[in-house]
C-alpha cells in the first residue's frame, strides 16, 4: 500500500494543518497563562511600561500562536521528510 506523496498535498492544506491547530493551542495557552499571571506582573525590572492589559493579552496570544506555528511546522516538516524517505525505500524494493 503506497503512502501519499507530499507533492500531492496542496499548499493550502499544509498551511491550514499548521495554522489551525496552533491557533487552538494559542487560545488555550493564553487563557491558562493569563489566568495565573496578570500582565502588570510580567514587566521586568519594575519598568514603567504603559501597555494596557488588552494589548498585553493580544501580544501574548500572538506569541503563543507563533510558538504553536513553529511547533506544528516542525512536525509537518518531519512527517513529510519521513514520508519522502519511506517512498524512496518503497521504490527501491518494488524495482
Secondary structure, 3 states (H helix, E strand, C coil): CCCCCHHHCCHHHHHHHHHHHHHHHHHHHHHHHHHHCCHHHHCHHHCCCCCCHHHHHHHHHHHHHHHHHHHHHHHHHHHHHHHHHHHHHHHHHHC
